[in-house]
Amino acid sequence: MKRRILPALFVLMLAVTAGSFVCGRFAVSPQEIVSTLHTWFTGGELDTLQQQSLGILLNLRLPRVLAALVIGGSLAISGCSYQAMFLNPLVSPGILGVLAGASFGAGLGIVFFSSWLLTQVLAFACACAAVVLSLFFAGIMRKSSLLVLILGGMVSTALFTSLISILKFIADPNRKLPELVYWLMGTFSRIDADTLLYLGLPMLAGILFLSCQGKAVNALSMGEEEALSLGVSVKWTRFVIIGTATCISALTVVLVGVVGWVGLVIPHIMRFLIGPDHRLLLPASAMGGAMFMVITDTLTRNVFSAELPVGVFTSLISLPIFIFSLRCSKGAWR
């Protein structure tokens, strides 16, 4: 019965995605979309209204919807992987400092440079540096405990958060500071097709890879001794899974800034619906995160007169959902 949830989630995700193309400040009915696409694909001549509709669909809504799908899926499946690897229901993709590091790198690009490409490169480079620092701080303790690694991530996060505060202090208050603050709250306003192509494909590959690791994650979530008895290479498998989750979560920050709570809340909701089997839970979390992000972005584009940063909106929506999911699934992590 629970295996039927994955096809149902996939169909629901397609329906939510299709609905997001219809919703917007410029209303485009389903009939207009079908008519416009039919005329375009058959080589017919588009009238003025169809040309306008096609431009909105292909240049504005399509990149945003695709970005929302891969970003939501990446954050949710990363959070689910982290929670299984660290045996902790409260960890999220930022546990190793990757989100704080990427934010600092992007802040460097915004404050000191004018190149958006360089800003993205710095964001990813500093995200990797934050993870290296987490490993370094954990290595100082000379212990291989996951708890020590989490503590190293906390130190790395605190360091880069402090550096971000310094950037805010020295940024030009009239131009650079508002841009930095707005970007740190998460925004889809800078999404374009080229950026989505070279960042979205690695994220999609990471989602597919993690979705296929359910059997290994099940073994690792039971503890090292049980995983070794099942023939799982604990250190290598854990390194690959954590590394992949870290990489795709860093790319989400590079693409749209900091979007919180998705990687923490969605895995709890999916675990409540289908249980702890990661063969189902990992792909379900990816699809649930994708749907959640598409719905959130659609709401930010339509509910308010000015577009609210998506990171703020996800926090507002996720908090009550998180409390409810913890209340319903209490005892599941004992």
RAZIUR-V886367 format. One record per backbone hydrogen bond with DSSP energy under -0.5 kcal/mol. CO is the residue of the C=O (numbers start at 0). NH is the residue of the N-H. Records with the same first field share a line. If there is no record, write none. Layout:
CO: NH / NH
//
This chain:
0: 3
1: 4
2: 5 / 6
3: 7
4: 8
5: 9
6: 10
7: 11
8: 12
9: 13
10: 14
11: 15
12: 16
13: 17
14: 18
15: 19
16: 20
17: 20 / 21
18: 21 / 22
21: 27
24: 26
28: 32
29: 33
30: 34
31: 35
32: 36
33: 37
34: 38
35: 39
36: 40
37: 41
38: 43
39: 42
46: 50
47: 51
48: 52
49: 53
50: 54
51: 55
52: 56
53: 57
54: 58 / 59
55: 59 / 60
56: 61
59: 63
60: 64
61: 65
62: 66
63: 67
64: 68
65: 69
66: 70
67: 71
68: 72
69: 73
70: 74
71: 75
72: 76
73: 77
74: 78
75: 79
76: 80
77: 81
78: 82
79: 83
80: 84
81: 85
82: 87
87: 90
91: 94
93: 96
96: 100
97: 101
98: 102
99: 103
100: 104
101: 105
102: 106
103: 107
104: 108
105: 109
106: 110
107: 111
108: 112
113: 115
114: 118
115: 119
116: 120
117: 121
118: 122
119: 123
120: 124
121: 125
122: 126
123: 127
124: 128
125: 129
126: 130
127: 131
128: 132
129: 133
130: 134
131: 135
132: 136
133: 137
134: 138
135: 139
136: 140
137: 140 / 142
138: 141
144: 148
145: 149
146: 150
147: 151
148: 152
149: 153
150: 154
151: 155
152: 156
153: 157
154: 158
155: 159
156: 160
157: 161
158: 162
159: 163
160: 164
161: 165
162: 166
163: 167
164: 168
165: 169
166: 170
171: 174 / 176
174: 178
175: 179
176: 180
177: 181
178: 182
179: 183
180: 184
181: 184
182: 185 / 257
184: 310 / 311
185: 309 / 310
187: 190
191: 195
192: 196
193: 197
194: 198
195: 199
196: 200
198: 202
199: 203
200: 204
201: 205
202: 206
203: 207
204: 208
205: 209
206: 210
207: 211
208: 211
209: 212
212: 216
213: 217
214: 218
215: 219
216: 220
217: 221
218: 221
219: 222
222: 226
223: 227
224: 228
225: 229
226: 231
227: 230
231: 233
232: 236
233: 237
234: 238
235: 239
236: 240
237: 241
238: 242
239: 243
240: 244
241: 245
242: 246
243: 247
244: 248
245: 249
246: 250
247: 251
248: 252
249: 253
250: 254
251: 255 / 256
252: 256
255: 186
256: 258
257: 259
260: 263 / 264
261: 265
263: 267
264: 267 / 268
265: 269
266: 270
267: 271
268: 272
269: 273
270: 274
275: 277
276: 279 / 280
277: 281
279: 283
280: 284
281: 285
282: 286
283: 287
284: 288
285: 289
286: 290
287: 291
288: 292
289: 293
290: 294
291: 295
292: 296
293: 297
294: 298
295: 299
296: 300
297: 301
298: 301 / 302
299: 307
308: 311 / 312
309: 313
310: 314
311: 315
312: 316
313: 317
314: 318
315: 319
316: 320
317: 321
318: 322
319: 323
320: 324
321: 325
322: 326
323: 327
324: 328
326: 329
328: 331
330: 333
//
